[in-house]
Amino acid sequence: MTRKTIPLLAALALFLILPQLIAVKYYLHLSILALIWVIMAQGQNLIQGYTGYVSIVQAGFMGIGAYSTALMGSHFGLPSSVTIILAPLVTACFALLAGYPSLRVKGHYFAIVTLAFNMVIFIILLNFTDLTNGEAGISGIAKPGYGRGALIDFNDRQVYYYFVLAVAVLMTALAAVIVRSRIGQILIAIRQNEDLVASVGVAAWKYKLFAFVVSAMFAGLAGALYAHYQSFINPEIFGVAQSLDAILAVIIGGSGTLTGPVIGAFFVVFLPEYLRFADSFRLILYGLILVLATIFMPRGIVGVARDLAGRIRGQ
Amino acid sequence: MIEILQQIINGLAIGGVYVLIALGLTIVFGILGIAHFAHGSVSMFGGYLTFFLVAQQGLPLTLAIAIALVVGMVLGVLIELLAYRPVRNANHINAFIVALGLTMMVEGFNLQFFGAEQVVIPTGATRVFNFGGLTLPELRLYVILGAAALIVAMTIFVEKTKTGQAIRAVAENRDAAILMGINVQMIPMIVFAISTALGVAAGVMVGSLFAIAPGVGEGLVVKGFAVLILGGLGSIPGAVVGGIVLGVTEALAAGFISSAYKDVIAFVVMIGVLLFRPQGLMGRA
């Protein structure tokens, strides 16, 4: 039992009893969305927080995951349990195609090229109506295990909560394994000084492409879980604005940490809801919080918490 | 042939708007290294303000544009001072996140004060000229000429004036510029004032040619960055060439391939250029 194990187990216990603590159904719904966003944010953190490349296409990849699971289900009659696993692989193929040209450029160039990819994905989802049904979207996407006499009824929100929680924990653990491996150390080295990494003979581009494709798989999986949860998808929520939310989740939570994306994901799902009272001031407030947070706590909530903990321990 | 020429003329007008947006982005990027993502929303603010002054306050168009330009310059200076200056010495990702926050704030402000409906700035320029089968609406002509005049004015300012020289010096080497007695605290404010004024001009053009609505600014700023990448980051001639190339490509794509996919084609061109010339069309290797 190290000092880190206890808070980890406490957090896990909290997530396990959370549905019992929530009286309002709507908050359970938001919690499921937030857990899906944890997966999304962990992926974003790999490329943004650890590798230092701001990708603005994550919501587009989420869309590819969501549409591929829905279309594979309806066109090939595959069960949801299979399509949810295939969706991240389909997303990975697209990410390979997008990543190769994007990763030839650095810094702002990369951010903007990925942004353009998100717009391309969005335009295609909107206009390729034969396949995607355009703005009207795809409805009636089956829940996993539904209608096959399954023991577990995924239509029950609480069951879906635990299902998504399990996947989110698994993916966070996977992110931890990647980050602590040699690959993860090289990614961090690329963030610190890419030229230096190249000068010791490491093919940095392979590692960057790996981080980009893996982050896309996380997003694709999040998209698939989202599609089956909502039973309905349309292009609207796979636009650039949602990619920005993924970036915010990482920054506000604390980039380059494993806890940060978890906190950040809940933040970006719940905060806009709490600001709903403010109506159209909501956007202004949300933007203001973001600007102030970046200026005054650039290391995110986790960074502030660590500073506080350090100060308490020091006294 | 006539059809191709016609599309090229159509493309020049929107290309001019892209050039103005990209010029505003490129001077901020070239001198301060900031990817000023809120630029599109600020442009739309300028367009909305002009519409408000003309349609609701009954001011003449030229006066309304002049007021919008001045308000835009003040706004640009405030953005530099309050939002970007505090993160100047931090990681460049931080400045980018601040830009995203600013975008939300300006978008929210636009929604709050100008509403969500799409508006078109009334100009009264409705005549259509005809040159041997080519049609040229008066308004498009004004946009092309206005954009060209602003590009020339901006080039003269940067190349010929003392302030322009100081801006270029800071872009070249900030520390050496300080030693030469240049007030480096003032330069970013001047740059943001000019950049925002160019953006407001572009916003007025978009508002009179097409329409202003929530979300238009986002598309515009992405096109602006696409132009920057096409032309080469931080290069003024690159922004001009890139803007015209993107505008004309888009018009040709809309006319001959598909208008729904014109943006996709524009981005494919951009990505294609990056694959073969990562430094952009006019950028230095």
Interface residues (C-beta under 8 A of the other chain):
Chain A: Q48 G52 V54 P101 R104 V105 G107 H108 Y109 A111 I112 V113 L115 A116 F117 M119 V120 I123 I124 N127 V240 A241 L244 I247 L248 I251 S255 S280 F281 R282 L283 I284 L285 Y286 G287 L288 I289 L290 V291 T294 I295 P298
Chain B: F29 A35 A83 P86 V87 A90 N91 H92 I93 N94 F96 I97 V98 L100 G101 L102 T103 M104 M105 V106 E107 G108 F109 L111 Q112 E218 G219 V222 F225 A226 L228 I229 L233 A260 Y261 D263 V264 F267 V268 M270 I271 L274 L275 P278
